Amino acid sequence: MSDFDRNYASPFGRTAGRADAAAVDAGLRAYMLKIYNYMTIGLAITGFAALGVYMLAVTGDASQAVQSASGASIALARGQYLTQFGYALFVSPLKWVFMLAPLVMVFAISFGINRLRPQTAQMLFWAFSALMGISLSSIFLVYTHSSIVRVFFITAASFGALSLYGYTTKRDMSGMGSFLIMGLFGVIIASLVNLFIASSALQFAVSVVGVLVFAGLTAWDTQRLKNDYIYGYGAAGGDIAERAAISGALSLYLNFINLFTLLLQLLGQRNQ
């Protein structure tokens, strides 16, 4: 499956032989599989957390619903009501804690990964995935469940194709990195601006551009992770390679989540 240059320079200053290339190829496969396994487990935790929180946040029994200031139950679409837990999570000021906590945690993991033990980094990644699920649970209130499932599978297929391209292509994509990062900052700034002006046109443009940016980042990150192993972590091994795998899984996980949420904004069907 791997497509790296089997004539790379070895640490001993000679061209790697067939046995060296086979060893690197096997190590690369195992390394990338570990990254995808971490990412998949993280996505599963996120999905179960989001669904579990949503189920606790809504009820079909008006008697169990939280009451508004006027004494009426707070109703949602399809005859559902917010529970006390749902009100605290989606309406009260506490919602900002759950919205910002994943952002704070991802920065903490990203900047502290090299100082953490692999087991600690793993647990933080699982905790971050759960927090992200709590933060994303509100999509079940906004979009129909069938459209969420449909967009998830569209995202999974797109992500798989893009990651496979980044893994197998012989084209050097390193030059795209700075361009994609600039695009990412542009998307973030435009999204923050749109929080204040609430423009549907700007939101649509941000979603389209964001999809393109994260599609490019998925392929670019995959090739970067592959090259990092071949020219660095493969020789290091041990805890260094393990931490690199967790960091790589985090990068691909974030690409997937952002691609999913942006496609949901474009293709998702809203609740009536």
N, C-alpha and C positions, 0 to 999 in steps of 0.2 A: 504493500500500500504506500509506503513512504517513497519519496522521490528526491531525496537529498543527493548531493554530488558525492559519489562514491570515490572520488579522487581528492577528497579534502586533505589538507596537511595535518599529519598526526603530531602529537606533542613532541615526538622525537625527531622532527624535522625531515621525515621521509613520507612518501605517499602511502597512505593506509592500504593494506592488502585486503584480500577478499574476506579473510576472517575478521579483520577490524571492522570492515563495512557491515558484515552480517551482525556483529555484536552491537554496533551502534543502531542498526536498523531494528533489531529486537528490543533494545533499550528504549528507542524512540516510540515504538508501538506501545510498550507498557506504560511509558510516561504519559503519552497522549490519552490512552485509555483511562488512566487514573484521573486525569483532568476532567474528562467527559463524565466519569462516574461521580466525581465530586459535584460537578455542575448539575447532573441529573438528580442526585439526592437533594441538593439545595432547592431545585425547582419543585421537587415533590413535597418537601417541607413547606415551601411557600404556598403551594396549592392547597394542601391540607389545612394549613393555618388560616388561609383566607376563607376557605369554605366553613371551617369550624367556627370562626369568629362571626361570620355572616349568620350562621344558624343560631348562634346565641344572641345576635343583635336584633333579630326580627321574630315576630310571633303572629300567628293567625287569630289569636284570642285577644279580643279588645280589652278584656278584664285584666290581662297581664301586661298591657302596654303602659308605657310611661305617659303621664298626663301633661298637657301643655298648661300654660298659665291660666287659660280660660277653663281648664278642667276637662277638655276634650282629649281623646287619645290621638297621638301623632300617627296619622295613617300614611302608608306608602302605596305604591301601585299594587294591583292584584289583591286588594283586601288584606294587606299585611300591615303590621304596626311595629314601631320601635319599642324594644324593651328598655329597661333602665340602663342596661349595659350598652345597648345600641345608641342610646341618647348620649351617654358619656363619651362613646367612641367617635360618633359621627357629627354630633351637634355641639356639645360642650367645648370649652377651650382646651380640654384634654386632648382633643383631636390633633392639635398642633404637635403635641409630644410624640404621638404615634406617626405623624407625617415626617417629622424631622429626625427622629431617632435612627432610622436606617441610614440617613445621610451622614450623621455623626459617626455611626459605627463603621461605615465603609471607609471613611477617612482614617479612622483609628486602626483598622486592619491593614489598609494599604501602606500607611506610613510606619506601622510597627511590626510588620510581618517578619522582618529580618532579625528582630529581637525576641520573637516568640518561639516557644517550643512547638513542634509540629502538632502535638496533641491539643495544645491551647489554641493554636490558629484554627484547627479543625472545629473545635467547639464554638469559637467565635463566629466562624462561617455559618455553622448551623443556627446559632442564635440570630445572626443577621438575616438569614433566610426566613426564619419565623417572624421576625419584626417586619420584614418586607411583605410577608403574607398578611399580617394584620393591617398594614398600610394599604394594601391592594384590595382588602375585603370589600371596600365600598363599590367596586365595579359591579358587584352582584345587585346593588341597589339601582345602578344607573343603566346597565345593559341587560338584555334578555340572556338567560342562561345558555340558550342554544347558540346565540351569536358569540358568546364568550368561548364556548367549546370550539366553534368553527374557526374563529380567529386564532385560537391556540394551535390548532393543527396546521393552519396556514403558516403561522410563525415557525413552528417546528420544522416543517418541510423547507421553508425558505432558509432558516438558520442552518439546517443540515447541508443544503446545497452550497451555501456560501462558505461554510467552514470546510467542506470537502474541496472546494475550489482553492481556498487559501492553503490547504495542506498539499495539494497535488500540483499546483501551478509552478512552472519554472520561471515565471515572471517575477522579478524582484519588486515587491510592493513597499519596500521600506520608505521610498520617497512619498508615498501617500500618507504616511503617519501624521506629519505636521499639518497637512491640509485637512485631514479628517478631524484632528484635535481642534483646529480653528473652527471648523464647521460645528463641532460639538459645543464649543463655547458660544457660538452664535445662536444655536438652538436654545441653550440655557438662558442667555440674556433675553432673547425674544419671548421665551415662556414667562420669565419674571415680569417683563413689561406688560404682557397680556393679562397677568393677574389683576392689573389696575385698570386697563382699558377694556378688557373682556370683548375683544373683537373676534367674531367667528371667522372672518377672512384670514386674520393673522394666525389663528389657531390652526386653520386648515393648512396654511403655508408651512407653519412650524412642524406639523405632523408629516407632511410630504418630505420636507427637507430632512427631518429627523430620521425617517425611515431610510433614506438614502445614506445618511451619515452612519447609522448603526449597521446597515448592510455592509458598507465598506469596512467598518471597524471589525466586524465579525471575521471577514476574510483576512484582514491585515493582522489582527490579533492571533489568529490561528497560525499564520506563517511565522509571526514573531516568536510564538511559543515553540514551534518546531525548530527554528534556527537557534533559539536560546539553548535548547537541549543539545543540539549537535555541536555547537561551538562553546558551550559553557557547562550547563548543569549535568550533562552526561558524564563528564570527567569528574565532577565534584561528588555527585551521588549523596547518599545519606540524608541528613536533615535538610541540607541546602536544597536538594532536588525535591524533597517532600514539601518544603515551604513554597518553592517555586510552583509546584503543582497546584497547591491551594490558591496561591495568588493568581495563577492562570485560570483556574476554575472560576474565581471571582470575576475576572475580566469578562469571560465568555458568558457567565451568568447575567451580569449587568447588561451586556449586549442583547441577550435574549429577552430579558424583562422589558427593557426600553423598546425593543422592536415590537414586542407584543402589545404594550400599552399604546404605542403610536398607531399601530395597525388597527387596534380596537377603536381608537378615535375616528379612524377613517372608514372602517368597514363594519363596526359594531352597530347593532340595532338597539336603539334606546327603548327603555320601558315606557309604556304609554301612561 
